[in-house]
């Protein structure tokens, strides 16, 4: 994921947003991210499968089980992340990628580059989080 964002060269004077070059950039970025996650998951599963479950010391077994539970929770979060990556790729295919689901306005390219699964502009996300916090605090 070392390729840089095609800002400037990807935007035309008429304000074209999410042109083919940008879509291609984000599709590649998302696919590379997904590939990395899947590789890490495979490596984790292989490590968990090769661990010796017949440790004699109860403390070692307890520690190993705790480590395993933490790793499995992390993998569950990554499974959810893959679903978000797949949804972002689907939005690219549908032509809705890069547009805020709340306002319909373009999400900044810098935000998308930092968080390619973003579905809201920074302003909309901040409003959403403030509302969520208010409801949580009540």
Backbone as CSV, one residue per row, in Angstrom:
resi,resn,N_x,N_y,N_z,CA_x,CA_y,CA_z,C_x,C_y,C_z
1,UNK,0.826,-1.184,0.000,0.000,0.000,0.000,0.868,1.244,0.000
2,UNK,1.974,1.226,-0.689,2.879,2.357,-0.694,2.535,3.374,-1.773
3,UNK,1.633,3.038,-2.698,1.235,3.975,-3.737,0.590,5.189,-3.091
4,UNK,0.842,6.370,-3.651,0.287,7.574,-3.053,-1.026,7.944,-3.722
5,UNK,-1.820,8.702,-2.997,-3.126,9.120,-3.466,-2.990,10.032,-4.670
6,UNK,-3.766,9.788,-5.712,-3.672,10.603,-6.926,-4.397,11.938,-6.795
7,UNK,-4.165,12.666,-5.707,-4.775,13.979,-5.550,-4.128,14.919,-6.547
8,UNK,-4.916,15.809,-7.085,-4.387,16.751,-8.066,-4.450,16.148,-9.449
9,UNK,-3.675,15.097,-9.710,-3.690,14.482,-11.029,-4.993,13.732,-11.259
10,UNK,-5.656,13.299,-10.188,-6.898,12.553,-10.328,-8.122,13.449,-10.391
11,UNK,-8.004,14.685,-9.921,-9.134,15.606,-9.935,-9.047,16.506,-11.148
12,UNK,-10.153,16.640,-11.843,-10.145,17.494,-13.033,-10.616,18.889,-12.648
13,UNK,-10.430,19.827,-13.549,-10.803,21.216,-13.309,-12.300,21.367,-13.093
14,UNK,-13.098,20.508,-13.698,-14.543,20.641,-13.573,-15.069,20.011,-12.285
15,UNK,-14.174,19.609,-11.408,-14.575,19.085,-10.112,-14.968,17.622,-10.131
16,UNK,-14.547,16.890,-11.138,-14.886,15.465,-11.194,-14.387,14.781,-9.933
17,UNK,-15.256,14.015,-9.335,-14.929,13.310,-8.090,-15.143,11.826,-8.318
18,UNK,-14.259,11.019,-7.760,-14.295,9.566,-7.891,-14.259,9.158,-9.367
19,UNK,-13.252,9.683,-10.042,-13.047,9.296,-11.431,-12.442,7.888,-11.469
20,UNK,-12.233,7.363,-12.660,-11.750,5.988,-12.795,-10.402,5.770,-12.113
21,UNK,-9.525,6.766,-12.199,-8.210,6.626,-11.577,-8.335,6.517,-10.054
22,UNK,-9.186,7.342,-9.471,-9.391,7.296,-8.024,-10.066,5.991,-7.611
23,UNK,-11.054,5.557,-8.367,-11.727,4.289,-8.065,-10.726,3.136,-8.105
24,UNK,-9.866,3.137,-9.111,-8.859,2.087,-9.240,-7.894,2.118,-8.059
25,UNK,-7.475,3.322,-7.671,-6.568,3.475,-6.530,-7.195,2.889,-5.272
26,UNK,-8.436,3.263,-4.984,-9.083,2.795,-3.756,-9.411,1.306,-3.823
27,UNK,-9.785,0.800,-4.985,-10.042,-0.638,-5.120,-8.766,-1.429,-4.788
28,UNK,-7.632,-0.987,-5.357,-6.355,-1.670,-5.081,-5.985,-1.578,-3.607
29,UNK,-6.188,-0.421,-3.009,-5.867,-0.222,-1.593,-6.727,-1.146,-0.724
30,UNK,-8.002,-1.214,-1.006,-8.919,-2.074,-0.244,-8.583,-3.547,-0.428
31,UNK,-8.288,-3.951,-1.649,-7.960,-5.357,-1.913,-6.658,-5.750,-1.215
32,UNK,-5.668,-4.859,-1.222,-4.399,-5.142,-0.537,-4.620,-5.269,0.966
33,UNK,-5.461,-4.414,1.518,-5.773,-4.457,2.942,-6.448,-5.775,3.291
34,UNK,-7.404,-6.177,2.478,-8.119,-7.438,2.699,-7.162,-8.625,2.605
35,UNK,-6.280,-8.611,1.635,-5.300,-9.684,1.464,-4.403,-9.795,2.697
36,UNK,-3.956,-8.650,3.223,-3.116,-8.643,4.432,-3.865,-9.243,5.624
37,UNK,-5.113,-8.864,5.793,-5.914,-9.376,6.915,-6.094,-10.884,6.793
38,UNK,-6.416,-11.349,5.586,-6.620,-12.790,5.391,-5.334,-13.575,5.632
39,UNK,-4.202,-13.022,5.204,-2.913,-13.685,5.435,-2.632,-13.778,6.933
40,UNK,-2.846,-12.679,7.648,-2.635,-12.682,9.092,-3.563,-13.686,9.779
41,UNK,-4.781,-13.783,9.325,-5.729,-14.737,9.906,-5.265,-16.167,9.701
42,UNK,-4.795,-16.452,8.495,-4.275,-17.797,8.206,-3.106,-18.122,9.116
43,UNK,-2.199,-17.168,9.268,-1.034,-17.386,10.121,-1.456,-17.626,11.571
44,UNK,-2.449,-16.888,12.038,-2.936,-17.071,13.405,-3.550,-18.451,13.577
45,UNK,-4.377,-18.849,12.628,-5.010,-20.165,12.721,-3.960,-21.278,12.718
46,UNK,-2.953,-21.122,11.880,-1.878,-22.124,11.845,-1.140,-22.169,13.184
47,UNK,-0.882,-21.011,13.768,-0.184,-20.953,15.061,-1.035,-21.572,16.159
48,UNK,-2.329,-21.264,16.148,-3.215,-21.836,17.167,-3.307,-23.351,17.019
49,UNK,-3.337,-23.823,15.795,-3.442,-25.263,15.557,-2.172,-25.995,15.969
50,UNK,-1.027,-25.338,15.841,0.236,-26.010,16.149,0.625,-25.915,17.622
51,UNK,-0.084,-25.076,18.388,0.238,-24.960,19.817,-0.022,-26.285,20.525
52,UNK,0.799,-26.540,21.475,0.640,-27.766,22.261,-0.373,-27.507,23.375
53,UNK,-1.562,-28.109,23.251,-2.634,-27.884,24.216,-2.453,-28.694,25.485
54,UNK,-1.475,-29.591,25.510,-1.315,-30.454,26.683,-0.197,-29.939,27.594
55,UNK,-0.301,-28.664,27.990,0.683,-28.095,28.900,0.390,-28.594,30.313
56,UNK,1.412,-28.986,31.019,1.247,-29.579,32.341,0.874,-28.541,33.398
57,UNK,1.453,-27.379,33.308,1.244,-26.341,34.321,-0.099,-25.647,34.099
58,UNK,-0.934,-25.592,35.136,-2.257,-24.968,35.033,-2.144,-23.481,34.699
59,UNK,-1.144,-22.805,35.248,-0.956,-21.378,34.960,-0.599,-21.176,33.491
60,UNK,0.240,-22.067,32.939,0.598,-21.965,31.524,-0.628,-22.191,30.645
61,UNK,-1.451,-23.173,31.032,-2.675,-23.446,30.258,-3.615,-22.251,30.313
62,UNK,-3.778,-21.665,31.499,-4.669,-20.511,31.661,-4.170,-19.330,30.839
63,UNK,-2.872,-19.099,30.876,-2.282,-18.013,30.101,-2.481,-18.246,28.609
64,UNK,-2.274,-19.482,28.183,-2.441,-19.841,26.781,-3.896,-19.648,26.339
65,UNK,-4.829,-20.037,27.186,-6.252,-19.871,26.863,-6.632,-18.394,26.778
66,UNK,-6.076,-17.583,27.665,-6.335,-16.144,27.629,-5.795,-15.552,26.332
67,UNK,-4.571,-15.923,25.971,-3.981,-15.448,24.720,-4.834,-15.864,23.526
68,UNK,-5.302,-17.093,23.553,-6.129,-17.619,22.461,-7.437,-16.835,22.355
69,UNK,-8.068,-16.549,23.485,-9.326,-15.803,23.487,-9.131,-14.391,22.943
70,UNK,-8.038,-13.750,23.339,-7.735,-12.399,22.839,-7.519,-12.436,21.334
71,UNK,-6.770,-13.418,20.878,-6.488,-13.542,19.447,-7.773,-13.802,18.657
72,UNK,-8.647,-14.631,19.182,-9.900,-14.927,18.486,-10.819,-13.705,18.444
73,UNK,-10.815,-12.892,19.505,-11.599,-11.651,19.474,-11.043,-10.700,18.415
74,UNK,-9.732,-10.633,18.317,-9.112,-9.780,17.304,-9.484,-10.270,15.908
75,UNK,-9.486,-11.568,15.708,-9.870,-12.133,14.411,-11.332,-11.838,14.091
76,UNK,-12.200,-11.839,15.120,-13.609,-11.518,14.897,-13.754,-10.070,14.444
77,UNK,-12.977,-9.167,15.066,-12.994,-7.761,14.634,-12.517,-7.655,13.188
78,UNK,-11.502,-8.441,12.842,-10.993,-8.393,11.473,-11.994,-8.983,10.483
79,UNK,-12.759,-9.973,10.925,-13.810,-10.529,10.054,-14.835,-9.440,9.740
80,UNK,-15.194,-8.648,10.754,-16.134,-7.540,10.542,-15.521,-6.475,9.638
81,UNK,-14.218,-6.256,9.783,-13.521,-5.286,8.940,-13.539,-5.748,7.481
82,UNK,-13.356,-7.036,7.252,-13.410,-7.564,5.884,-14.782,-7.313,5.283
83,UNK,-15.841,-7.463,6.075,-17.193,-7.181,5.579,-17.313,-5.712,5.170
84,UNK,-16.687,-4.813,5.941,-16.716,-3.386,5.594,-15.898,-3.114,4.338
85,UNK,-14.781,-3.807,4.187,-13.959,-3.655,2.980,-14.752,-4.135,1.762
86,UNK,-15.402,-5.306,1.893,-16.219,-5.823,0.794,-17.345,-4.852,0.434
87,UNK,-17.953,-4.247,1.447,-19.024,-3.275,1.203,-18.476,-2.041,0.470
88,UNK,-17.265,-1.608,0.832,-16.653,-0.459,0.156,-16.370,-0.787,-1.309
89,UNK,-15.878,-1.986,-1.574,-15.619,-2.401,-2.963,-16.934,-2.452,-3.741
90,UNK,-17.978,-2.918,-3.084,-19.301,-2.951,-3.727,-19.774,-1.535,-4.057
91,UNK,-19.517,-0.581,-3.140,-19.894,0.820,-3.408,-19.097,1.378,-4.586
92,UNK,-17.837,0.965,-4.724,-17.053,1.397,-5.891,-17.743,0.888,-7.160
93,UNK,-18.143,-0.391,-7.150,-18.799,-0.986,-8.317,-20.128,-0.288,-8.632
94,UNK,-20.836,0.132,-7.587,-22.147,0.774,-7.769,-22.037,2.259,-8.096
95,UNK,-20.849,2.837,-7.878,-20.673,4.260,-8.143,-21.046,5.160,-6.975
96,UNK,-21.239,4.583,-5.780,-21.600,5.394,-4.617,-20.427,5.584,-3.660
97,UNK,-19.290,4.970,-3.967,-18.123,5.066,-3.090,-17.633,6.506,-3.031
98,UNK,-17.266,6.941,-1.820,-16.689,8.271,-1.653,-17.713,9.337,-1.347
99,UNK,-18.991,8.958,-1.320,-20.029,9.922,-1.021,-20.634,9.612,0.340
100,UNK,-20.847,10.651,1.145,-21.365,10.513,2.504,-22.768,9.904,2.463
101,UNK,-22.973,8.858,3.253,-24.282,8.211,3.278,-25.329,9.080,3.974
102,UNK,-24.886,10.076,4.739,-25.831,10.955,5.434,-26.188,12.183,4.603
103,UNK,-25.176,12.816,4.004,-25.404,14.082,3.295,-25.377,13.945,1.774
104,UNK,-24.767,12.870,1.273,-24.618,12.711,-0.173,-23.458,13.499,-0.747
105,UNK,-22.781,14.253,0.100,-21.643,15.055,-0.347,-20.393,14.178,-0.453
106,UNK,-19.420,14.599,-1.286,-18.170,13.838,-1.377,-17.422,13.817,-0.045
107,UNK,-16.847,12.662,0.271,-15.970,12.514,1.431,-14.582,12.929,0.954
108,UNK,-13.848,13.665,1.768,-12.545,14.152,1.300,-11.634,12.987,0.941
109,UNK,-10.827,13.195,-0.092,-9.902,12.154,-0.534,-8.889,11.823,0.558
110,UNK,-8.487,12.824,1.342,-7.542,12.560,2.438,-8.174,11.626,3.467
111,UNK,-9.455,11.840,3.778,-10.148,10.969,4.736,-10.251,9.554,4.164
112,UNK,-10.622,9.448,2.897,-10.738,8.131,2.273,-9.389,7.428,2.207
113,UNK,-8.331,8.186,1.988,-7.008,7.574,1.928,-6.622,7.029,3.303
114,UNK,-6.980,7.782,4.363,-6.659,7.353,5.720,-7.586,6.234,6.186
115,UNK,-8.854,6.279,5.774,-9.852,5.293,6.187,-10.719,4.949,4.978
116,UNK,-10.226,4.053,4.126,-10.928,3.775,2.858,-12.302,3.124,3.014
117,UNK,-12.667,2.700,4.226,-13.998,2.133,4.429,-14.986,3.175,4.935
118,UNK,-14.556,4.435,5.034,-15.419,5.499,5.550,-16.686,5.607,4.712
119,UNK,-17.806,5.794,5.408,-19.087,5.961,4.716,-19.679,7.339,4.964
120,UNK,-19.019,8.119,5.822,-19.502,9.469,6.127,-18.364,10.464,6.059
121,UNK,-18.713,11.686,5.712,-17.718,12.759,5.753,-17.300,12.948,7.211
122,UNK,-16.193,13.609,7.403,-15.687,13.832,8.758,-16.718,14.574,9.600
123,UNK,-17.342,15.595,9.022,-18.332,16.388,9.753,-19.527,15.529,10.145
124,UNK,-20.033,14.725,9.223,-21.176,13.857,9.506,-20.807,12.805,10.551
125,UNK,-19.593,12.261,10.467,-19.139,11.268,11.439,-19.054,11.878,12.834
126,UNK,-18.533,13.099,12.911,-18.445,13.770,14.209,-19.827,14.020,14.796
127,UNK,-20.797,14.452,13.955,-22.177,14.646,14.432,-22.747,13.328,14.939
128,UNK,-22.520,12.269,14.179,-23.010,10.934,14.550,-22.433,10.506,15.904
129,UNK,-21.133,10.709,16.087,-20.490,10.317,17.342,-20.964,11.164,18.517
130,UNK,-21.236,12.459,18.279,-21.759,13.308,19.355,-23.149,12.827,19.767
131,UNK,-24.011,12.517,18.793,-25.356,12.008,19.103,-25.266,10.688,19.854
132,UNK,-24.352,9.813,19.399,-24.175,8.513,20.045,-23.741,8.697,21.498
133,UNK,-22.839,9.635,21.741,-22.355,9.893,23.102,-23.482,10.420,23.980
134,UNK,-24.299,11.303,23.441,-25.416,11.861,24.207,-26.371,10.747,24.619
135,UNK,-26.698,9.856,23.696,-27.610,8.741,24.016,-26.988,7.785,25.016
136,UNK,-25.685,7.567,24.931,-24.998,6.679,25.862,-24.980,7.267,27.271
137,UNK,-24.820,8.583,27.344,-24.706,9.247,28.636,-26.051,9.370,29.358
138,UNK,-27.151,9.230,28.633,-28.486,9.378,29.257,-28.879,8.187,30.053
